[in-house]
């Protein structure tokens, strides 16, 4: 039987008293081991969003591995969208923890917002037709009038448009749907939407959107589900195309 290497350093586990022989590396030599440890440091905030990581040489010394291993580790982390490597500058953390609703709204683009609207508003319209009371339809009508009375003013129209779609969510009589739409509406309060709004909401587009809103309202009041769903899809996909054109 081969004798144990008595020259290797040993350490005692304070919890169990078991003596373990060290391999000579503090944190292991495998790429996956180092990647997991560095990933944990990023996720726990030791390296913050947009912070530059230590140089490859420094990381290699810190983890007791070669620079080639560190380069492989950074490639893994980049594939996981945790870092980005900039030639001649260094490696920067791109992971950003989203801790609350306001932060989510602040990093959501107008296009992303509209993609979510496309996913949920056709069903919201269907629920509105099935569930809305006369009082809730009056609320929708009042919001429509707010849109139509904006006189081409982008700010006034944006407020009316938000009120119209929130009223539509209220018409669904689904509390979770209404809560979800409140989260979507929060995106309108942040700079990305404000910047886009100035370019998107021309008098011509406002007039066109108002005609679409009027048609949608009339279809909902008539409980015409197929037509209402077609109208909301036409409206939202049209907005999507307009955003792409304006972007």
C-alpha positions as CSV (number, residue, x, y, z in Angstrom):
1,X,0.0,0.0,0.0
2,X,1.3,3.5,-0.9
3,X,2.2,5.6,2.1
4,X,0.5,8.9,2.6
5,X,2.6,12.0,1.7
6,X,3.6,13.2,5.2
7,X,5.0,16.4,3.7
8,X,1.5,17.7,2.6
9,X,0.0,20.3,5.1
10,X,-2.8,19.1,7.3
11,X,-5.7,20.8,8.9
12,X,-8.1,19.8,11.6
13,X,-11.9,20.3,11.2
14,X,-12.9,22.2,14.4
15,X,-16.4,20.8,14.3
16,X,-15.5,17.1,14.0
17,X,-11.8,17.0,15.0
18,X,-11.1,15.0,11.8
19,X,-7.7,15.7,10.4
20,X,-7.8,16.4,6.6
21,X,-4.8,16.7,4.3
22,X,-4.7,19.8,2.1
23,X,-4.2,19.7,-1.7
24,X,-2.1,22.8,-1.6
25,X,-4.7,25.1,-3.2
26,X,-6.9,27.3,-1.0
27,X,-10.1,27.1,-3.1
28,X,-9.5,24.4,-5.6
29,X,-8.1,24.3,-9.0
30,X,-11.0,23.5,-11.3
31,X,-12.5,26.1,-13.5
32,X,-16.1,25.3,-12.3
33,X,-15.0,25.6,-8.7
34,X,-13.5,29.1,-9.2
35,X,-16.4,30.1,-11.4
36,X,-18.9,29.1,-8.8
37,X,-17.0,31.1,-6.1
38,X,-16.6,34.2,-8.2
39,X,-20.3,34.0,-9.3
40,X,-21.4,33.9,-5.7
41,X,-19.3,37.0,-4.9
42,X,-21.0,38.9,-7.7
43,X,-24.5,37.7,-6.7
44,X,-23.9,38.6,-3.1
45,X,-22.7,42.1,-4.1
46,X,-19.1,41.9,-3.2
47,X,-18.5,43.1,-6.8
48,X,-21.2,45.6,-7.6
49,X,-23.0,46.5,-10.8
50,X,-20.6,48.1,-13.3
51,X,-17.6,47.6,-11.0
52,X,-14.4,46.4,-12.7
53,X,-13.1,43.0,-11.4
54,X,-9.5,42.7,-10.3
55,X,-7.0,42.0,-13.2
56,X,-6.5,38.4,-14.3
57,X,-3.1,38.1,-12.6
58,X,-4.6,39.3,-9.3
59,X,-7.5,36.8,-9.6
60,X,-5.1,34.0,-10.4
61,X,-3.1,34.8,-7.3
62,X,-6.2,35.1,-5.2
63,X,-7.6,31.8,-6.2
64,X,-4.3,30.0,-6.6
65,X,-4.8,29.0,-10.2
66,X,-3.3,29.9,-13.6
67,X,-4.3,32.9,-15.6
68,X,-5.6,30.5,-18.3
69,X,-8.1,29.1,-15.7
70,X,-9.2,32.6,-14.9
71,X,-9.8,33.4,-18.5
72,X,-12.0,30.3,-18.8
73,X,-13.8,31.4,-15.6
74,X,-14.5,34.9,-17.0
75,X,-15.8,33.3,-20.3
76,X,-18.3,31.3,-18.3
77,X,-19.4,34.3,-16.3
78,X,-19.8,36.3,-19.5
79,X,-22.0,33.5,-21.0
80,X,-24.1,33.7,-17.8
81,X,-24.5,37.5,-18.4
82,X,-22.8,38.4,-15.1
83,X,-19.8,40.2,-16.6
84,X,-18.7,41.8,-19.8
85,X,-15.0,41.8,-21.0
86,X,-13.7,44.9,-22.7
87,X,-10.4,44.6,-24.5
88,X,-7.8,46.9,-23.1
89,X,-10.1,48.0,-20.2
90,X,-10.9,45.0,-18.1
91,X,-13.9,42.9,-17.0
92,X,-17.0,44.6,-15.6
93,X,-19.9,43.3,-13.6
94,X,-23.2,43.5,-15.6
95,X,-25.4,41.7,-13.1
96,X,-27.8,44.1,-11.4
97,X,-30.0,42.9,-8.7
98,X,-33.6,44.0,-9.0
99,X,-34.8,44.6,-5.5
100,X,-38.2,46.3,-5.9
101,X,-40.9,47.3,-8.3
102,X,-39.6,50.8,-9.0
103,X,-36.2,49.4,-10.0
104,X,-37.9,47.0,-12.4
105,X,-39.9,49.9,-14.0
106,X,-36.8,52.0,-14.3
107,X,-34.9,49.4,-16.3
108,X,-37.8,48.4,-18.6
109,X,-37.8,49.9,-22.1
110,X,-40.9,51.1,-23.9
111,X,-40.6,48.1,-26.3
112,X,-40.4,45.6,-23.4
113,X,-43.4,47.3,-21.8
114,X,-45.4,46.9,-25.0
115,X,-44.4,43.3,-25.4
116,X,-46.0,42.6,-22.0
117,X,-49.1,44.5,-23.0
118,X,-49.4,42.4,-26.2
119,X,-49.3,39.3,-24.0
120,X,-52.0,40.3,-21.5
121,X,-54.3,43.0,-22.9
122,X,-56.3,40.8,-25.4
123,X,-57.3,38.6,-22.5
124,X,-58.0,41.7,-20.4
125,X,-60.4,42.9,-23.0
126,X,-62.1,39.5,-23.1
127,X,-62.6,39.7,-19.3
128,X,-63.8,43.2,-19.6
129,X,-66.6,42.2,-22.0
130,X,-67.6,39.3,-19.8
131,X,-67.5,41.2,-16.4
132,X,-67.7,45.0,-16.7
133,X,-70.6,46.7,-15.0
134,X,-72.3,49.8,-16.4
135,X,-70.5,51.9,-13.8
136,X,-67.1,50.5,-14.9
137,X,-67.9,51.1,-18.6
138,X,-68.7,54.8,-17.6
139,X,-65.2,55.0,-16.1
140,X,-63.8,53.7,-19.4
141,X,-65.9,56.2,-21.4
142,X,-64.6,59.1,-19.1
143,X,-61.0,58.0,-19.7
144,X,-61.7,57.9,-23.5
145,X,-63.0,61.4,-23.4
146,X,-59.8,62.5,-21.6
147,X,-57.8,61.1,-24.4
148,X,-60.0,62.7,-27.1
149,X,-59.9,66.1,-25.3
150,X,-56.1,66.4,-25.3
151,X,-55.9,68.6,-28.4
152,X,-52.8,66.8,-29.7
153,X,-50.9,67.5,-26.5
154,X,-48.5,64.5,-25.9
155,X,-48.5,64.9,-22.1
156,X,-52.3,65.2,-21.8
157,X,-52.8,62.3,-24.2
158,X,-50.3,60.1,-22.3
159,X,-52.2,60.7,-19.0
160,X,-55.5,59.9,-20.8
161,X,-54.1,56.8,-22.4
162,X,-52.8,55.5,-19.1
163,X,-56.2,56.2,-17.5
164,X,-58.0,54.4,-20.4
165,X,-56.0,51.2,-20.1
166,X,-56.2,51.3,-16.3
167,X,-59.9,51.6,-16.6
168,X,-59.9,48.7,-19.0
169,X,-58.0,46.6,-16.4
170,X,-60.6,47.7,-13.9
171,X,-63.4,46.5,-16.2
172,X,-61.8,43.0,-16.1
173,X,-62.8,42.8,-12.4
174,X,-59.8,40.7,-11.9
175,X,-57.8,42.1,-9.0
176,X,-54.5,40.4,-10.0
177,X,-54.9,41.7,-13.6
178,X,-55.5,45.2,-12.3
179,X,-52.4,44.9,-10.0
180,X,-50.3,43.7,-13.0
181,X,-51.4,46.6,-15.1
182,X,-50.5,49.0,-12.3
183,X,-47.0,47.6,-12.5
184,X,-46.9,48.1,-16.3
185,X,-48.1,51.7,-15.9
186,X,-45.2,52.5,-13.6
187,X,-42.9,52.2,-16.6
188,X,-44.4,55.4,-18.0
189,X,-43.0,57.4,-15.1
190,X,-39.4,56.8,-16.0
191,X,-37.0,58.5,-18.3
192,X,-36.9,55.9,-21.1
193,X,-40.6,56.3,-21.7
194,X,-40.5,60.1,-21.3
195,X,-37.8,60.4,-23.9
196,X,-39.6,58.1,-26.3
197,X,-43.0,59.8,-25.7
198,X,-41.7,63.1,-27.0
199,X,-40.9,61.5,-30.4
200,X,-43.7,59.0,-30.6
201,X,-46.8,61.0,-29.8
202,X,-47.1,63.2,-32.8
203,X,-50.5,64.9,-33.4
204,X,-51.2,62.4,-36.3
205,X,-50.5,59.4,-34.1
206,X,-52.5,60.7,-31.3
207,X,-55.5,61.2,-33.6
208,X,-55.1,57.7,-34.9
209,X,-54.7,56.1,-31.5
210,X,-57.8,57.9,-30.3
211,X,-59.8,56.5,-33.2
212,X,-58.6,53.1,-32.2
213,X,-59.6,53.7,-28.6
214,X,-63.0,54.8,-29.7
215,X,-63.6,51.7,-31.8
216,X,-62.4,49.5,-28.9
217,X,-64.7,51.2,-26.4
218,X,-67.7,50.8,-28.7
219,X,-66.9,47.1,-29.3
220,X,-66.6,46.5,-25.5
221,X,-69.9,48.2,-24.9
222,X,-71.5,46.1,-27.6
223,X,-70.0,43.0,-26.0
224,X,-68.5,42.2,-29.4
225,X,-65.6,40.0,-28.3
226,X,-64.1,39.0,-31.7
227,X,-64.0,42.6,-32.9
228,X,-62.7,44.0,-29.6
229,X,-59.8,41.5,-29.5
230,X,-58.9,42.2,-33.1
231,X,-58.9,46.0,-32.3
232,X,-56.7,45.7,-29.3
233,X,-54.2,43.5,-31.1
234,X,-54.2,45.9,-34.1
235,X,-53.6,48.8,-31.7
236,X,-50.8,47.1,-29.7
237,X,-48.9,45.7,-32.7
238,X,-49.3,49.1,-34.4
239,X,-47.8,50.8,-31.3
240,X,-45.0,48.2,-31.4
241,X,-44.2,49.1,-35.0
242,X,-44.3,52.8,-34.2
243,X,-41.8,52.3,-31.3
244,X,-39.4,50.4,-33.6
245,X,-39.7,53.2,-36.2
246,X,-39.2,55.9,-33.6
247,X,-36.4,54.2,-31.7
